[in-house]
Amino acid sequence: MKTIAVVGLDLAKSVFQIHAIDADGKVVVRRQLRRGEVLKFFGILSPCLVGMEACASAHHWARELVARGHEVRLMPPAYVKPYVKRGKTDAADAEAIAEAATRPTMRFVAIKTVDQQAVLMLHKTRDLLARIEALRVERGAPF
């Protein structure tokens, strides 16, 4: 098997899709992984570039993969979308993520720590409660 240089990882609830290419851009692996298989797969894989769309769970997976020696790049989903060649499937998304991760002009999102994510959660919760209170006052209805 050829050495994997770039992996596009499409995250989901239970079944993740990977699209791995070598240094020449040829597809080496294209398959699904269950949640429990992801860390095992990347644990035996030699260090490579892993691209993912940025979301709350992507930061968790990024921290786990960096701990295993991989270089992780998170990208906003809107920046990955132009690289999707065909219909909206997990396999097509993983391929687009792998392609986008290698682009020199792509903008990446910094990987957040657990503490940074916790603070963001508090801010979002506070904002939600403030909006609910504003609606309650506006309508004069008790909640």
N, C-alpha and C positions, 0 to 999 in steps of 0.2 A: 504494500500500500504506500502511496506517495505521502510525503509530509504535508500536513494540513497547515496552511498559512493564515487563512481567514475563515471564521465561522460566523454565519448570520444566525442568530437565535431569536425565533419568534416565540414570545411568552404567551402562555394561556393558563387556564385554571388547572388542568390536569395533564394535558398532552401538549408538549412543546415540539416545535419543528426546527430542525437544524439544516443548514445548507453550508457545507464546507468546501472550500476550494484550495488548490495548491498555489504555489508561487507563480505558475504560468496562467492561472485563471481557469483551470480545468476543474470540473466538479469531481470531488473525491467521495464525499458522503452527502446523501440527501435522505433523511429519515426522521421519524417521530421518536420522541423520548417521553416517557412518563416522568412525572415530577421526581420520583425517587431515583430515576436513572441518570438525571442530569449531572449531579456532582460526581457520580461514578465515571460517566463518560469523560468529563473534563479532567478528572483526576488522573486518568491513564494517558490523556492526550498531552503531547509536548506543548510547551508554552506557545501561544499563538495570539492573534488579534481576534477578539470576539466583539461583534457589533450587536446592539439591542436597541429597540425603541424605548425611549425614556418613559417610565411610568413609576408608580410607587413601588411595585414589586421588583422592577428592574434594578433599583438601587441595592436591594437585598442580594439579588443574584450577582450583581457586579462585585459587591464586597466579597462574596464567597469565591468568585472566580479569580479575583485579584489575589486573594489569599493562597490560591493554588498556582500562582505564577503567570497567569494570563494577563494580557493587556486588554482592557475593556473600554469600549467607546459607546457612550449612550447618545442617541440622536433624537430630536423631536420627531414624532410621527409625521408631522406635516412635511418635514424635509426628506423623509424616506419615500413618501407616496409617489413622487415623480419617477422613481426607479422601478415601480411595479410594472411588469411587462404585460401581464394578462390579468384575468379575473381575480377577485378578492378571495384568495385561499391562503392558508397558513404556509404552504410550500412556496407560493409566489411571494409572500411577505418576507419569508426567511431569505430567499434569493435576493430580493431588493435590499434588505438590510445588509447582507454581505457586500453587495455592490456599493451601497452608499457609504459604508464604513471605510472603504478604500479611497474615496474621493478626496483630493487634496484641499478642496475649497469647502468641504462639509464643516458645519458648526456642530460642536459636541457639547453635551451637558456634563457638568462636574458630578462625580459620584458623591452622594450625600451620606453622611455618617448616620448612625442610629439616632444620635442626639439631635442632629439637624432635622431629621424627619419628624421626630417627636415635637419639636418646637413648631414646625409647620402645621402639624396636626392641631396643636393648641390654637394657633392663629386662625385656622380655618373653622374650628369649632366656635371660637369666639365670634367670628364674622357671621356664621350661621345664626347663632343666638341673637346677635344684634339685629339681623334682618327679620327674624321672627318677632322680636319685640317691637320693631318699627311697624310691622304689619298689624300687630295686635293694637297698638296705639292708633294707627290710621283707621282701623275698622271699629275701634271702641269695643272689641270683643275680648272677653277673658279667655285665656288659654290654660 
